[in-house]
Amino acid sequence: MYNITQVVAQDDYSLELQFSNGEKRLFDVKPYLDKGIFVELKDVNYFNKVRVALGTVQWPNEQDFGPATLYLESKSLEPAQR
């Protein structure tokens, strides 16, 4: 699986991700916002504090998603190859 090399928080509670293979993908965090440790991410100021850590993304209070989840549940931002 590929590691995360860049992350940018979006206004709609999604994350624009760049993976170590150069691929850019968009991960929607909204389905997780009412679940356990992720409730804190509803605060947009806190959500925007996301950073790359240990090949994945993490927030200050150590909420994170594994790189496999981020890859498999995200959508490509690249144009489809024909």
Secondary structure as GFF3:
##gff-version 3
##sequence-region A 1 82
A	DSSP	beta_strand	4	9	.	.	.	ID=ss1
A	DSSP	beta_strand	14	19	.	.	.	ID=ss2
A	DSSP	beta_strand	24	28	.	.	.	ID=ss3
A	DSSP	three_ten_helix	30	32	.	.	.	ID=ss4
A	DSSP	three_ten_helix	36	42	.	.	.	ID=ss5
A	DSSP	alpha_helix	44	47	.	.	.	ID=ss6
A	DSSP	beta_strand	51	53	.	.	.	ID=ss7
A	DSSP	beta_strand	56	58	.	.	.	ID=ss8
A	DSSP	beta_strand	64	65	.	.	.	ID=ss9
A	DSSP	alpha_helix	67	72	.	.	.	ID=ss10
A	DSSP	beta_strand	74	76	.	.	.	ID=ss11
###
